[in-house]
């Protein structure tokens, strides 16, 4: 399908499985596992031609993004605003470890993450503001182009909640597994956004 100069297509790709395993991984970082790298490669097997690759600077996103951009001769831009939420004292901990220390805090977070953030974590409203500030710049920066954004589950949930006009408190209800791919089209005139496919 050809691209209109009045539209920007943005493919959101979550990073794959990391070597850290099943933990809350926010600003702390861990490289992809071999399986995680394959997950991302397989997600893009039938990918269209991109004009640019964007990425979180964290290695679990940026390593694959750099390889993909180099392999396809594409420009790469890393933007720290697309980093994952900082989970505070929970960063790097498993759900079981958190529940053992404070089960009520974990339950409250999953019930209402806006009102009950993890201790010392980045406030969800601040996380939303930084992600959407970067997101809203993309259509003007890449008019009539298709770009790949390699990022995190939390970032993708923020964007999807925004596009679906869901309350921010519902973002944990959205399933974004490792290497999930969401295709989004932003029409410039009139200003409309459509979730093309997931």
C-alpha positions in Angstrom: 0.0 0.0 0.0 1.4 3.4 -1.0 1.8 6.1 1.6 0.0 9.4 1.3 2.0 12.6 2.0 -0.8 13.4 4.5 -0.1 10.4 6.6 2.6 8.9 8.8 2.8 5.2 9.5 4.4 4.2 12.8 5.1 0.6 13.7 5.5 0.0 17.4 7.7 -3.0 18.3 8.3 -4.0 21.9 11.7 -5.5 22.8 11.9 -9.3 23.2 12.7 -11.4 26.2 15.7 -10.2 28.2 18.4 -12.0 30.1 17.0 -10.6 33.3 13.9 -12.9 33.1 10.5 -12.0 34.5 11.2 -8.9 36.5 10.0 -5.3 36.5 12.6 -3.8 34.2 12.4 0.0 33.9 15.3 2.3 33.8 17.7 -0.5 34.8 18.8 -2.4 31.7 19.5 -5.9 30.6 20.5 -7.2 27.1 18.2 -9.4 25.0 18.4 -13.1 25.3 19.0 -15.0 22.1 15.4 -16.0 22.1 14.4 -12.3 22.6 16.4 -11.3 19.6 14.8 -14.0 17.5 11.3 -12.9 18.7 11.9 -9.4 17.4 13.4 -10.6 14.1 10.4 -12.9 13.5 8.0 -10.1 14.3 9.5 -8.1 11.4 9.8 -11.0 8.8 7.1 -9.4 6.6 7.8 -5.8 7.5 7.3 -3.1 4.9 10.0 -0.7 3.8 10.8 1.8 6.6 12.3 5.2 6.1 13.8 5.4 9.6 14.2 3.5 12.9 13.5 5.1 16.2 14.4 3.5 19.5 14.6 3.8 23.3 18.3 4.2 24.2 18.2 1.2 26.6 20.2 -1.7 25.2 17.2 -4.2 25.2 15.8 -2.0 22.4 18.7 -0.1 21.0 20.9 -3.1 20.2 18.3 -4.7 17.9 17.3 -1.3 16.5 20.9 -0.5 15.6 21.4 -3.9 13.9 18.1 -3.5 11.9 18.9 0.0 10.8 22.4 -0.9 9.7 21.2 -4.0 7.8 18.6 -2.0 5.9 20.6 1.2 5.4 18.3 3.3 7.5 18.9 6.3 9.8 18.6 5.5 13.5 17.4 8.0 16.2 17.4 7.2 19.9 15.1 9.2 22.1 15.2 8.9 25.9 11.6 9.9 26.1 10.7 6.5 24.8 12.4 4.7 27.7 10.4 2.5 30.0 8.9 3.9 33.2 11.2 4.0 36.2 9.8 1.4 38.7 11.7 2.8 41.7 12.5 0.3 44.3 10.7 -2.4 42.3 13.1 -2.1 39.4 14.8 -5.4 38.8 12.5 -7.3 41.2 10.1 -10.1 40.3 6.4 -10.0 41.2 7.0 -12.8 43.7 9.7 -10.8 45.4 7.6 -7.7 45.6 4.5 -9.6 46.8 6.6 -11.2 49.5 7.7 -7.8 50.8 4.4 -6.0 50.3 1.6 -7.9 48.7 -0.9 -5.0 49.2 1.3 -2.5 47.4 1.5 -4.8 44.4 -2.2 -5.5 44.4 -3.0 -1.8 44.7 -0.6 -0.9 41.8 -2.4 -3.4 39.5 -5.8 -2.1 40.5 -5.0 1.6 40.2 -1.4 2.4 39.0 -2.1 6.2 38.9 -3.0 6.3 42.6 -0.7 3.6 43.8 2.7 3.8 42.0 5.6 1.7 43.2 7.7 3.3 45.9 10.1 6.0 44.6 8.8 5.3 41.0 8.3 7.8 38.2 4.7 9.1 38.6 2.5 7.7 35.9 1.3 11.1 34.8 4.9 12.2 34.3 5.6 9.0 32.3 2.6 9.7 30.1 3.6 13.3 29.6 7.2 12.5 28.4 6.1 9.6 26.1 3.3 11.6 24.5 5.6 14.7 24.0 7.8 12.5 21.9 5.0 10.7 20.2 3.2 13.9 19.0 6.4 15.1 17.3 6.6 12.1 14.9 4.0 13.0 12.3 5.5 16.4 11.6 9.1 14.9 11.6 8.2 12.0 9.2 5.4 13.2 6.9 4.4 10.6 4.3 6.9 8.1 5.8 6.8 4.8 7.6 9.0 4.5 10.7 9.8 1.7 13.1 9.8 2.6 16.8 11.5 0.0 19.0 10.4 0.5 22.6 8.9 -0.9 25.8 5.7 -2.4 27.0 4.9 0.6 29.2 5.5 3.1 26.5 3.3 1.2 24.1 0.5 1.0 26.6 0.7 4.8 27.1 0.4 5.3 23.4 -2.4 2.8 22.9 -4.4 4.2 25.8 -4.0 7.6 24.2 -5.1 6.4 20.8 -8.0 4.4 22.2 -9.0 7.3 24.5 -8.8 5.0 27.5 -8.3 6.3 31.0 -4.7 6.2 32.0 -5.6 3.9 35.0 -6.5 1.2 32.5 -3.1 0.8 30.9 -2.3 -2.4 32.7 -5.3 -4.0 31.2 -3.7 -3.8 27.8 -1.7 -6.9 26.8 1.7 -6.1 25.2 3.8 -9.3 25.2 7.5 -9.4 24.2 8.0 -8.5 20.5 4.4 -7.3 20.1 3.9 -5.3 16.9 1.3 -2.6 16.5 0.8 -0.7 13.3 -0.5 2.9 13.5 -1.4 5.4 10.8 -1.6 9.1 11.6 -3.6 11.1 9.0 -2.5 14.8 9.1 -5.5 16.4 7.5 -7.9 16.0 9.2 -5.9 15.1 12.2 -6.9 11.4 12.8 -5.1 8.4 14.1 -6.0 4.8 13.4 -4.7 1.5 14.8 -4.2 -0.3 11.5 -3.4 -3.7 12.9 -1.9 -5.5 15.9 
